[in-house]
Amino acid sequence: MRNKVIIILSLLLMAIIGFFGHDWVTHTNNNQAKIQNSRMAPIIFIPGSSATINRFDNLLSKLNNPKSTHSILKVQVNTDGKLVYSGHIRANDEQPFIVIGFQNNRDGYDNIKKQYRWLNTAMTDLQERYHFRNFQAIGHSNGGLIWTGFLENYYSSDNFNMTTLMTLGTPYNFSEVTLARRTVMLTDYINKSKNLPKGLSVYSIAGTEDYTDDGIVPVQSVIAGKYIFQKHVKAYTQITVSGSDAQHSSLPENSEVVSLIQEYLLTKTDNTGRPTP
């Protein structure tokens, strides 16, 4: 009698597992099909330390115009991993703007490591919600460091296809003014550069007032990014902008930077504002 009960319970358990397992497989296959067939390819922005999800508001206003209006979605990642969404993505918008920020937005290498782990949490949730695979990215200041850490430690080409990364005033060697002295962070990034996606195009933008720094980040610290990306990605381009609006905090609104984003990242549109092939 006891053996019969065990057999019946075992069969019942197998049936339950089979039912939920089939449901999970079906959901996963449907989700993957949506991702592979998606035409959405957002541009995802990450601000620097101490900045909030509103950091790029002026830049996004400049990039949006009557003929090319991109939806704006903002995501704040709290320290407990909870995601707070605001804004929305309009139906059929193939290139929305997504801004990801962090409740803990402090500076420092240890904190940056936490932030690119939180970025992975946000990216996983965004893909589950919006079913995109392709995307481009922009990082201002430490935002570029967070993207780089994500690419080297969490990014998988099985899940995503990141085609372009543009960094603005990113201090790859923190405050060092010479490339002869490498920080622990720069060394770590160089050592893991083999994990970078091979098809990635990188544009590293440095701002300068006097060809020494942008008021905060030394130009040589920005240039140090070449040791991370060169020979490991499809293309690496270093660009320096100068002038009164090339200060570190002004870089995202710099007219030349806006033009570079429009040229290298924004989808070309026809006279009705629809993306062209």
C-alpha positions in Angstrom: 0.0 0.0 0.0 2.8 2.4 0.9 4.6 1.7 -2.4 1.4 2.4 -4.3 1.0 5.8 -2.6 4.7 6.6 -3.4 4.2 5.7 -7.0 0.9 7.7 -7.3 2.6 10.8 -5.6 5.6 10.5 -7.9 3.4 10.3 -11.0 1.4 13.3 -9.8 4.6 15.3 -9.1 5.9 14.4 -12.6 2.7 15.6 -14.2 2.8 18.9 -12.3 6.4 19.4 -13.3 5.6 18.5 -16.9 2.7 21.0 -17.0 4.6 23.9 -15.6 7.8 23.0 -17.5 5.8 23.0 -20.8 4.3 26.4 -19.9 7.8 27.8 -19.1 9.3 26.5 -22.4 6.4 27.9 -24.4 6.7 31.3 -22.7 10.5 31.3 -23.2 10.2 30.4 -26.9 7.5 33.1 -27.5 9.6 35.7 -25.7 12.7 34.8 -27.8 10.7 34.9 -31.0 9.5 38.4 -30.1 13.1 39.5 -29.4 14.5 38.1 -32.6 11.8 39.7 -34.7 11.8 43.1 -33.0 12.6 46.2 -35.0 13.1 48.2 -31.9 16.7 49.4 -31.3 16.8 52.0 -28.5 19.5 54.4 -27.5 20.2 53.9 -23.8 21.8 56.7 -21.8 23.6 56.5 -18.5 24.5 59.7 -16.5 27.6 60.2 -14.5 28.1 60.2 -10.7 25.7 62.4 -8.6 23.4 62.8 -11.7 19.8 61.6 -11.8 17.6 60.2 -14.6 16.8 63.8 -15.6 20.4 64.6 -16.5 19.8 64.3 -20.2 16.6 66.2 -20.5 18.2 69.2 -22.4 20.0 66.8 -24.7 16.9 64.8 -25.5 15.0 67.9 -26.3 17.7 68.9 -28.8 17.7 65.5 -30.4 13.9 65.4 -30.7 12.3 67.5 -33.4 8.9 67.7 -35.2 10.1 65.3 -37.9 11.8 62.8 -35.5 10.2 62.5 -32.1 11.6 59.6 -30.0 9.7 58.3 -27.0 11.5 58.8 -23.6 11.5 56.2 -20.9 13.4 56.6 -17.6 14.4 53.8 -15.2 15.8 54.3 -11.8 17.5 51.3 -10.2 17.2 51.4 -6.4 19.9 49.9 -4.1 17.6 46.9 -3.4 17.3 46.2 -7.1 13.8 47.5 -7.5 13.2 49.4 -10.8 11.1 52.5 -10.9 9.8 53.4 -14.4 8.6 56.7 -15.7 7.5 57.8 -19.2 6.6 55.3 -21.9 7.6 53.9 -25.2 5.2 54.8 -28.0 3.8 51.9 -30.1 5.9 51.3 -33.2 8.7 53.6 -32.0 11.8 51.8 -33.4 14.4 54.0 -31.7 13.1 55.2 -28.3 15.4 57.0 -25.8 15.9 55.1 -22.5 17.7 56.7 -19.5 18.9 54.4 -16.7 20.0 56.0 -13.4 20.8 54.8 -10.0 19.6 55.6 -6.5 23.1 55.2 -5.3 24.9 57.4 -7.9 28.1 58.1 -5.9 31.6 58.0 -7.4 34.4 55.5 -6.7 35.5 52.2 -8.3 33.7 50.0 -5.7 30.5 51.9 -6.4 30.9 51.7 -10.1 31.1 47.9 -9.8 27.7 47.9 -8.1 26.3 50.2 -10.7 27.2 48.0 -13.7 25.7 45.1 -11.8 22.5 47.1 -11.3 22.7 48.0 -15.0 22.5 44.3 -15.8 19.4 44.0 -13.7 17.8 46.9 -15.6 18.8 45.6 -19.0 17.4 42.2 -18.3 14.1 43.7 -17.2 13.9 46.1 -20.2 14.4 43.2 -22.6 11.7 41.2 -20.9 9.3 44.1 -21.2 10.1 45.5 -24.6 11.6 42.5 -26.4 14.6 44.3 -28.1 17.9 42.8 -28.9 19.7 45.6 -30.8 20.6 48.9 -29.0 23.1 51.7 -28.9 24.5 53.4 -25.8 25.7 56.8 -24.5 27.5 57.3 -21.2 28.4 60.7 -19.7 31.4 60.7 -17.4 31.2 57.7 -15.1 28.3 56.5 -17.2 30.9 55.4 -19.8 32.7 53.4 -17.1 29.5 51.7 -16.1 28.8 50.7 -19.7 32.3 49.4 -20.1 32.1 47.3 -16.9 28.7 45.9 -18.0 30.2 44.9 -21.4 33.1 43.2 -19.8 31.3 41.4 -17.0 27.7 40.9 -17.9 27.0 41.4 -21.6 26.3 38.4 -23.7 26.0 38.4 -27.5 23.5 35.6 -27.1 21.1 38.1 -25.5 22.0 41.5 -26.9 23.6 43.2 -29.9 25.2 46.5 -28.9 26.3 48.2 -32.1 27.6 51.6 -30.9 28.9 53.1 -27.6 29.5 56.8 -27.3 31.2 58.0 -24.2 31.4 61.7 -23.1 34.2 62.8 -20.9 34.7 59.4 -19.4 37.6 59.2 -17.0 39.1 55.7 -17.8 42.1 56.5 -15.7 40.2 58.6 -13.1 42.1 61.9 -12.3 45.5 60.8 -13.6 47.1 63.3 -16.0 49.6 60.9 -17.4 49.1 57.5 -19.1 52.3 56.3 -17.4 50.3 55.8 -14.2 47.5 53.3 -14.5 44.8 53.1 -11.9 43.5 49.7 -10.6 40.3 50.4 -12.5 42.0 51.0 -15.8 44.2 47.9 -15.3 41.1 45.8 -14.6 39.3 47.1 -17.7 42.4 46.4 -19.9 42.7 42.9 -18.5 39.1 42.1 -19.3 39.0 43.8 -22.7 38.8 40.4 -24.5 35.2 40.2 -23.3 34.2 43.3 -25.3 31.8 42.6 -28.2 33.9 42.3 -31.4 31.3 44.1 -33.6 31.1 47.3 -31.4 31.9 50.8 -32.7 33.2 53.1 -30.0 33.3 56.9 -30.1 35.2 58.4 -27.1 34.5 62.2 -26.8 36.9 64.4 -24.8 36.1 68.0 -23.9 38.8 70.5 -23.3 39.1 74.2 -22.4 42.9 74.3 -22.7 43.8 70.9 -24.2 44.6 69.7 -20.7 41.2 68.9 -19.2 37.5 69.8 -19.4 37.6 71.4 -16.0 37.3 68.1 -14.2 38.5 65.1 -16.2 42.0 65.2 -17.7 42.1 64.7 -21.5 44.7 62.0 -21.0 42.3 60.0 -18.7 39.7 60.0 -21.5 42.4 59.0 -24.1 43.3 56.1 -21.8 40.2 54.3 -23.2 42.2 53.4 -26.3 44.1 50.8 -24.2 40.8 49.1 -23.4 39.0 49.2 -26.8 41.6 49.3 -29.6 42.1 45.9 -31.3 39.2 44.5 -29.3 36.2 46.1 -31.0 35.4 46.8 -34.6 36.2 50.5 -34.5 37.5 53.0 -31.9 37.4 56.7 -32.6 38.8 59.4 -30.3 37.3 62.9 -30.8 38.1 66.1 -28.9 35.7 69.0 -28.8 36.7 72.4 -27.5 35.2 75.8 -26.7 33.2 77.5 -24.0 30.6 74.7 -23.9 33.2 71.9 -23.8 33.3 71.9 -20.0 32.7 68.5 -18.3 29.1 69.3 -17.2 28.2 70.9 -20.5 29.4 68.1 -22.8 25.9 66.4 -23.2 24.5 69.7 -24.5 27.6 70.7 -26.6 26.4 71.5 -30.1 29.2 69.4 -31.7 28.4 66.5 -29.4 24.7 66.8 -30.5 25.8 66.7 -34.1 28.0 63.6 -33.5 25.1 61.8 -31.9 22.8 62.7 -34.8 25.4 61.6 -37.3 26.5 58.3 -35.7 23.6 57.1 -33.7 20.3 58.5 -34.8 18.2 56.7 -37.4 17.9 58.6 -40.6 14.3 59.6 -41.4 12.4 60.6 -44.5 10.3 63.8 -44.8 7.5 62.3 -42.7 9.8 61.4 -39.9 9.7 57.6 -40.6 13.0 55.7 -40.4 14.7 55.0 -43.7 16.2 51.6 -44.6 
